[in-house]
């Protein structure tokens, strides 16, 4: 049985009403796409731009640039392949 003295209350890490703990001042993570870069056989992430119109990033190995526009209908997929 856990000892109640082991509970540490850290300011700024108090549970939110939903029960999730989030540091004070922390921002909500931006959505991203997971991309399989065929050029270098590696995975990478493309974060959504601040204006929300596209996802953009680079291959982590060869730095090839990739931009993916956000479509009108959207998709629930989060993993894609770039050649």
C-alpha positions in Angstrom: 0.0 0.0 0.0 1.5 3.4 -1.0 2.5 5.7 1.9 0.5 9.0 1.8 3.7 10.8 2.8 5.0 9.9 -0.7 2.4 12.3 -2.3 4.1 15.5 -3.5 2.1 18.6 -4.3 4.1 20.6 -6.9 2.8 24.1 -7.6 1.7 24.4 -11.2 1.1 20.7 -11.6 -2.2 20.5 -10.0 -4.8 18.3 -11.7 -7.2 20.1 -14.0 -11.0 19.6 -13.6 -10.7 16.8 -16.2 -8.2 15.1 -14.0 -5.1 15.6 -16.2 -2.0 17.3 -14.8 -0.5 20.0 -17.0 2.4 22.4 -16.0 1.4 26.0 -15.5 2.2 28.0 -18.6 2.3 24.9 -20.8 0.8 25.2 -24.2 -1.4 22.7 -25.9 0.7 20.6 -28.3 0.1 21.4 -32.0 -1.3 18.7 -34.2 1.1 16.9 -36.5 1.3 14.4 -39.3 3.6 11.4 -39.1 5.4 11.0 -42.4 7.4 8.0 -43.8 10.1 9.7 -45.9 10.9 7.2 -48.6 14.0 9.2 -49.7 15.9 8.2 -46.5 13.7 5.4 -45.1 12.9 7.3 -41.9 9.9 8.7 -40.0 9.4 12.4 -39.2 6.8 14.8 -38.0 5.2 17.7 -39.8 3.6 20.1 -37.3 0.6 22.2 -38.3 1.5 25.9 -39.1 0.3 28.6 -36.8 -2.3 29.8 -39.3 -3.7 26.2 -39.6 -3.6 26.1 -43.4 -0.9 23.4 -43.8 1.6 21.0 -42.2 5.2 21.6 -43.0 8.6 20.2 -42.2 11.7 18.5 -43.5 13.1 15.0 -43.8 15.2 14.5 -40.6 18.1 13.0 -42.7 18.4 14.8 -46.0 16.3 17.9 -45.0 14.1 17.7 -48.1 11.2 20.1 -47.5 7.6 19.0 -47.4 4.4 21.0 -47.2 1.0 19.3 -47.0 -2.1 21.6 -47.3 -5.1 21.1 -45.0 -8.0 20.0 -47.2 -11.6 21.2 -46.9 -13.0 17.9 -45.9 -9.9 16.8 -43.8 -9.0 13.2 -42.9 -8.7 11.3 -39.7 -5.4 9.7 -40.9 -2.3 10.9 -39.2 0.3 8.7 -41.0 1.4 9.3 -44.6 4.2 8.4 -47.0 6.2 11.0 -48.9 8.3 10.1 -52.0 
